[in-house]
Amino acid sequence: MKKVHNEWVDNALSCNNNVRESHWTQSIAVGSKDFTEKVITELGHRAKGRTIIGNGDMFQVRENQAEYGNNNYSIDNTFAWDQNSSDNYR
C-alpha cells in the first residue's frame, strides 16, 4: 500500500495535479456505495447527521453542513474592533 500511495503522489505531482480535492479532505469515508453504506452501519448512532453523497461510481460519507446566514445573529450581537488601537492588546 505504501508503494502504491507513493506512486499516486508522484503521478499527481508530475501532472501538476497538486490541488486540494474536497472529496478526500472533507469526507469521513470515500469509496463504493457498498463501502460507504458499511461505514454508516458501523458508525451506528454516531452516523446521525451524516449522509452518503453519490457521484458516478464514487460515494462519500459527509457530515451535514451547518446553515449560515440565519437570523439568529443581529447587529446588536457584534463588537467593533479597532485594529489601530493599542487598547485592544491590554
C-alpha positions in Angstrom: 0.0 0.0 0.0 2.8 2.4 0.8 4.4 1.9 -2.6 1.1 2.4 -4.4 0.4 5.5 -2.4 3.8 6.9 -3.2 3.2 6.2 -6.9 -0.1 8.1 -6.8 1.5 11.1 -5.2 4.4 11.1 -7.6 2.0 10.8 -10.5 -0.2 13.7 -9.3 2.8 15.9 -8.7 4.3 15.2 -12.1 1.0 16.1 -13.8 0.8 19.4 -11.9 -2.4 18.0 -10.3 -1.5 19.2 -6.8 -4.8 20.8 -5.9 -6.9 20.0 -2.9 -9.7 17.6 -3.6 -12.5 18.2 -1.2 -13.9 14.6 -1.5 -10.8 13.4 0.2 -10.3 16.2 2.7 -13.9 16.9 3.8 -15.3 13.4 3.8 -15.5 10.8 6.6 -15.2 7.9 4.0 -14.8 7.7 0.2 -15.4 4.6 -1.9 -18.0 2.4 -3.4 -21.7 2.6 -2.4 -21.3 -0.7 -0.5 -18.3 0.6 1.4 -19.9 3.9 2.4 -23.1 2.1 3.5 -20.9 -0.3 5.6 -19.2 2.8 7.2 -22.6 4.3 8.1 -23.8 1.0 9.6 -20.6 0.6 11.6 -20.9 4.1 12.9 -24.3 3.2 14.4 -25.7 6.0 16.4 -22.7 8.2 15.6 -23.9 8.3 12.0 -26.6 10.8 12.9 -26.1 13.9 10.8 -24.0 12.1 8.2 -25.2 11.2 4.7 -24.0 9.4 1.7 -23.4 11.5 -1.4 -23.0 9.7 -4.7 -21.2 10.9 -7.8 -21.0 8.3 -10.5 -19.1 5.3 -9.1 -17.6 7.3 -6.2 -19.5 7.8 -2.9 -18.7 9.9 0.2 -19.9 9.9 3.8 -20.2 13.5 4.8 -21.5 15.5 7.8 -24.4 17.8 7.1 -23.2 21.3 6.7 -24.4 23.9 9.2 -26.5 26.6 7.8 -25.1 30.1 7.9 -26.8 33.4 7.5 -29.8 32.6 9.6 -31.5 35.4 11.6 -30.1 34.3 14.9 -27.4 36.9 14.7 -28.0 40.6 14.6 -26.0 43.8 14.6 -26.7 44.0 18.4 -24.5 41.0 18.8 -21.3 42.4 17.4 -18.2 44.1 18.7 -16.4 46.8 16.7 -12.7 46.1 16.6 -10.3 49.0 16.2 -7.2 47.4 14.7 -5.2 50.6 15.1 -5.8 51.0 18.8 -3.3 49.7 21.3 -6.2 49.4 23.8 -7.1 46.1 22.1 -4.0 44.5 23.5 -4.4 45.3 27.2 
